[in-house]
């Protein structure tokens, strides 16, 4: 199993056209986000995995500053989950886009996925990738 952490606030995939890729600030932020994830992944993967792949992704969001100390503590203890945008499937799409040709040849290789959102003092993404063996 290969595990790595990206110290960045989770972001969902952004829909973009060829033109908006260069003009839309959200698209520019997304491209930077994917580049950072890809850069860190390249340090962990010599070559893309060739077989079926499983992945576990933890998305850690900052606790809203407006929350009371009690609510903040509950969130950090895992009693309150981040029911916030972006949707978890868009977050996964961003990670999969960033890891194509680095962790795996294409994201169609991913046959198992575990993902979850959390609150944390330190926003980040924890990614685990492994080759799945036949039963």
WOBELTA-V164318 format. One record per helix or strand. SS is the DSSP state (alpha for helix, beta for strand). FROM is the first residue (numbers start at 1). TO is the last residue. If there is no record, write none. Layout:
ss = <SS & SS>
from = <FROM & FROM>
to = <TO & TO>
//
This chain:
ss = <beta & alpha & alpha & beta & beta & alpha & alpha & beta & beta & alpha & beta & beta>
from = <2 & 20 & 25 & 49 & 53 & 69 & 88 & 100 & 104 & 107 & 110 & 124>
to = <6 & 23 & 42 & 49 & 62 & 76 & 99 & 100 & 104 & 109 & 120 & 131>
//
